[in-house]
Amino acid sequence: MRKKRITIDNVLNYNVRDFREVLGDRDYQEYEAVPVVERPSGIEGDLVLQVFFSDIGLIHEEARKFIMGARNAYSRYSSALIKHGLKRRGVRVSEVREADRDRYKRYAESHKIKTIMNCRHAVSELCTLWDNLGEILWLYYGLDYEIKFRDARFPGLFDYLTDKKELFGFFSRSGVRRGSRGKSYLPEDGVLHNLLQWRNTARHGFIGISRTYGLNFSTIWERYIEFEDGGGVRKRIKVMTPDEWADLTARSYHHFVICYNSLLGAIKNKESEDT
């Protein structure tokens, strides 16, 4: 049976499990006003854990809102291209007829920008969710391995936790691999690697909308932009089209859901064994 292709149109059909499946249906509000020294043993760590999981829930909902915005804008963008006979990719901008440029700007450009901006925000939120997963792993294992909070990041976090068998499935799904020298890394063709790469690219201004380093270009017809850095070195940057942004966002969201649910299962099993 062929796997269903994950797209921006169907990815929101996938969702994370409720973290209360792991923590149980416990209410910690009654302890929040109680001095730390008077709280039951272990309740402090549970309170912190609840905060971490609650943060993930809130950020996850924000990510889904941006993905929904990207889905709606991308649908309008694709419809505009088809309806007005515009190609997704073709010849260079300088060779495109002025009438085609006018039609593109009039009917498709605003939807393109909305697609990319929503995807950009969704990508940023998804990266934050991965940071949150690192914090949760730090809370569970950091004291045992003397992991510093700032080191609770992927993929380096795996270097500390290679002997935790309950986490093998999670790390395998996340894409973290062990190099020949024993150091963890993310393969360049992996979903998490691409997510982090384009989050950094977007945050530094290379988002493929309309302008980079003062140069105008179109993401429909031109695939790369070249420029000279401060040292006179010629560099080439790939221009992400709306199609590629939508694909990156969909695959990254689905990947996070699969990995997060796997981690919840591992933590639930660990708590069951500890009790």
C-alpha positions as CSV (number, residue, x, y, z in Angstrom):
1,M,0.0,0.0,0.0
2,R,1.5,3.3,-1.1
3,K,2.0,6.0,1.6
4,K,-0.2,9.0,1.2
5,R,1.9,12.0,0.0
6,I,2.1,14.8,2.6
7,T,1.0,18.1,1.2
8,I,0.1,21.6,2.6
9,D,-3.5,20.6,1.8
10,N,-3.7,17.5,4.0
11,V,-1.0,17.9,6.6
12,L,-3.3,19.4,9.2
13,N,-5.1,16.1,9.3
14,Y,-2.2,15.0,11.5
15,N,-2.0,16.2,15.1
16,V,0.1,15.7,18.2
17,R,-1.1,13.7,21.2
18,D,-2.3,15.4,24.3
19,F,0.6,15.6,26.8
20,R,-1.9,14.8,29.6
21,E,-1.7,11.2,28.3
22,V,1.8,11.3,29.7
23,L,1.4,13.4,32.8
24,G,-2.0,12.0,33.7
25,D,-5.0,14.2,34.5
26,R,-3.4,15.9,37.4
27,D,-4.2,19.4,38.5
28,Y,-1.2,21.4,39.8
29,Q,-2.9,24.7,40.3
30,E,-3.5,24.0,44.0
31,Y,0.2,23.8,44.6
32,E,1.2,27.0,42.7
33,A,0.5,29.2,45.8
34,V,2.2,26.7,48.2
35,P,5.8,27.6,49.2
36,V,8.4,25.3,47.6
37,V,9.5,23.9,51.0
38,E,5.9,22.8,51.8
39,R,5.1,21.2,48.5
40,P,4.9,17.4,48.2
41,S,8.1,15.6,47.1
42,G,8.7,15.8,43.3
43,I,5.9,18.2,42.7
44,E,8.3,21.0,41.7
45,G,9.7,19.0,38.8
46,D,6.1,18.1,37.7
47,L,5.2,21.8,37.7
48,V,8.1,22.7,35.5
49,L,7.3,19.8,33.2
50,Q,3.7,20.9,32.9
51,V,5.0,24.4,31.8
52,F,7.2,22.9,29.2
53,F,4.5,20.8,27.7
54,S,2.0,23.7,27.9
55,D,4.4,25.8,25.9
56,I,4.6,23.1,23.2
57,G,0.8,23.1,23.1
58,L,0.5,26.8,22.6
59,I,3.3,27.1,20.0
60,H,1.9,24.1,18.2
61,E,-1.4,25.8,17.8
62,E,0.3,28.9,16.4
63,A,2.2,26.8,13.9
64,R,-1.1,25.2,12.8
65,K,-2.6,28.7,12.3
66,F,0.3,29.7,10.0
67,I,0.0,26.5,8.1
68,M,-3.7,27.0,7.6
69,G,-2.9,30.5,6.3
70,A,-0.3,29.1,4.0
71,R,-2.7,26.5,2.7
72,N,-5.4,29.0,1.9
73,A,-3.0,31.4,0.2
74,Y,-1.3,28.6,-1.7
75,S,-4.6,27.4,-3.0
76,R,-5.4,30.9,-4.3
77,Y,-1.9,31.2,-5.7
78,S,-2.1,27.9,-7.7
79,S,-5.6,28.8,-8.9
80,A,-4.5,32.2,-10.1
81,L,-1.6,30.7,-12.1
82,I,-3.9,28.2,-13.8
83,K,-6.7,30.6,-14.5
84,H,-4.5,33.2,-16.0
85,G,-2.1,30.9,-17.9
86,L,1.0,31.7,-15.9
87,K,3.8,29.3,-15.7
88,R,5.3,28.2,-12.4
89,R,8.8,28.1,-13.9
90,G,9.9,29.3,-17.3
91,V,12.5,31.6,-18.9
92,R,14.4,34.4,-17.2
93,V,12.5,37.5,-16.1
94,S,14.2,39.6,-18.7
95,E,12.7,37.4,-21.5
96,V,9.2,37.3,-20.1
97,R,6.6,39.4,-21.9
98,E,5.5,42.5,-20.1
99,A,1.9,41.4,-20.4
100,D,2.7,38.2,-18.5
101,R,4.5,40.2,-15.7
102,D,1.5,42.4,-15.4
103,R,-0.9,39.5,-15.1
104,Y,1.3,37.8,-12.6
105,K,1.6,41.0,-10.4
106,R,-2.2,41.6,-10.6
107,Y,-3.5,38.1,-10.0
108,A,-0.8,35.9,-8.3
109,E,1.9,38.0,-6.5
110,S,-0.1,38.8,-3.4
111,H,-1.0,35.2,-2.9
112,K,2.6,34.2,-3.4
113,I,3.8,36.6,-0.7
114,K,1.1,35.5,1.7
115,T,2.0,31.8,1.1
116,I,5.7,32.4,1.7
117,M,5.2,34.6,4.8
118,N,2.9,32.1,6.5
119,C,5.3,29.3,5.7
120,R,8.2,31.4,7.0
121,H,6.4,31.9,10.3
122,A,5.3,28.3,10.5
123,V,8.9,27.1,10.0
124,S,10.1,29.4,12.7
125,E,7.5,28.1,15.2
126,L,8.4,24.5,14.2
127,C,12.0,25.1,15.0
128,T,11.0,26.5,18.4
129,L,9.0,23.3,19.0
130,W,12.2,21.3,18.4
131,D,14.0,23.5,21.0
132,N,11.1,22.7,23.4
133,L,11.7,19.0,22.9
134,G,15.3,19.5,23.8
135,E,14.2,21.2,27.0
136,I,11.9,18.3,27.9
137,L,14.7,15.8,27.4
138,W,17.0,18.0,29.5
139,L,14.4,18.0,32.3
140,Y,14.2,14.2,32.2
141,Y,17.9,13.4,31.7
142,G,19.9,16.5,32.2
143,L,20.8,16.0,35.9
144,D,21.8,12.4,35.3
145,Y,24.3,13.4,32.6
146,E,25.1,16.9,33.8
147,I,23.8,18.4,30.5
148,K,23.9,22.1,30.5
149,F,20.6,23.7,29.6
150,R,22.2,25.5,26.6
151,D,23.4,22.2,25.3
152,A,19.9,20.7,25.1
153,R,19.7,21.1,21.3
154,F,19.6,18.8,18.3
155,P,21.6,17.0,17.1
156,G,24.3,17.3,19.8
157,L,21.8,16.3,22.6
158,F,22.0,12.7,21.2
159,D,25.7,12.5,22.2
160,Y,24.6,12.5,25.9
161,L,21.7,10.0,25.5
162,T,23.1,7.3,23.2
163,D,22.5,4.6,25.9
164,K,18.8,5.4,26.5
165,K,17.1,2.6,24.7
166,E,13.7,4.1,25.1
167,L,14.8,7.1,23.0
168,F,16.2,5.1,20.0
169,G,12.9,5.2,18.1
170,F,12.5,8.9,18.7
171,F,16.1,9.8,17.6
172,S,15.8,7.5,14.6
173,R,12.6,9.2,13.4
174,S,14.1,12.6,14.0
175,G,16.9,11.9,11.6
176,V,19.8,12.2,14.0
177,R,22.7,10.0,12.9
178,R,26.1,9.1,14.4
179,G,29.2,10.0,12.4
180,S,32.3,8.0,11.9
181,R,34.0,9.9,14.7
182,G,31.0,9.2,17.1
183,K,29.5,12.7,16.9
184,S,25.9,13.2,16.1
185,Y,24.8,15.1,13.0
186,L,21.8,15.7,10.7
187,P,22.0,14.4,7.1
188,E,21.7,17.2,4.5
189,D,18.8,15.4,2.9
190,G,16.9,15.0,6.2
191,V,13.7,16.9,7.1
192,L,15.1,18.4,10.3
193,H,18.3,19.6,8.6
194,N,16.3,21.4,5.9
195,L,13.9,22.9,8.4
196,L,16.8,24.4,10.5
197,Q,18.6,25.6,7.3
198,W,15.7,27.5,5.9
199,R,14.7,28.9,9.3
200,N,18.2,30.5,9.5
201,T,18.0,31.6,5.9
202,A,14.6,33.2,6.5
203,R,15.7,35.0,9.7
204,H,18.7,36.5,7.8
205,G,16.5,37.9,5.1
206,F,16.9,35.5,2.2
207,I,13.2,34.5,2.0
208,G,12.7,34.5,-1.8
209,I,9.9,37.0,-2.0
210,S,11.0,40.0,-3.9
211,R,14.3,41.5,-2.8
212,T,17.7,40.4,-1.5
213,Y,20.7,42.7,-1.2
214,G,18.8,45.4,-3.1
215,L,18.3,43.2,-6.1
216,N,14.8,42.5,-7.5
217,F,14.0,39.0,-8.8
218,S,11.0,36.7,-9.3
219,T,10.7,33.3,-7.6
220,I,8.7,32.0,-10.6
221,W,11.4,32.5,-13.3
222,E,14.7,32.8,-11.6
223,R,16.0,29.9,-9.5
224,Y,19.1,31.5,-8.0
225,I,20.5,34.9,-7.1
226,E,24.2,35.6,-7.1
227,F,26.1,38.3,-5.2
228,E,29.5,39.2,-3.9
229,D,30.1,39.0,-0.2
230,G,32.3,41.5,1.7
231,G,35.4,39.6,0.7
232,G,34.6,39.8,-3.0
233,V,33.6,36.1,-3.1
234,R,30.9,35.3,-5.6
235,K,28.0,33.4,-3.9
236,R,24.8,31.8,-5.1
237,I,21.7,31.4,-3.1
238,K,18.8,29.3,-4.1
239,V,15.4,31.1,-4.4
240,M,12.6,29.1,-2.8
241,T,9.4,29.1,-4.7
242,P,6.0,29.0,-3.1
243,D,5.8,25.4,-4.1
244,E,9.0,24.6,-2.3
245,W,8.0,26.6,0.8
246,A,4.7,24.8,1.0
247,D,6.4,21.4,0.6
248,L,9.0,22.2,3.3
249,T,6.4,23.4,5.7
250,A,4.1,20.4,5.2
251,R,6.9,17.8,5.5
252,S,8.4,19.6,8.6
253,Y,5.1,19.7,10.4
254,H,4.3,16.0,9.7
255,H,7.9,15.1,10.8
256,F,7.5,17.0,14.1
257,V,4.1,15.3,14.8
258,I,5.5,11.8,14.2
259,C,8.6,12.6,16.4
260,Y,6.7,14.3,19.2
261,N,4.2,11.5,19.5
262,S,7.1,9.0,19.5
263,L,8.8,10.9,22.3
264,L,5.5,11.0,24.3
265,G,5.3,7.2,24.0
266,A,8.9,6.8,25.2
267,I,8.4,9.0,28.2
268,K,5.1,7.3,29.0
269,N,6.9,3.9,29.0
270,K,9.7,5.2,31.1
271,E,7.3,6.6,33.7
272,S,5.5,3.2,33.8
273,E,8.7,1.4,34.3
274,D,9.8,3.8,37.1
275,T,6.6,3.2,39.0
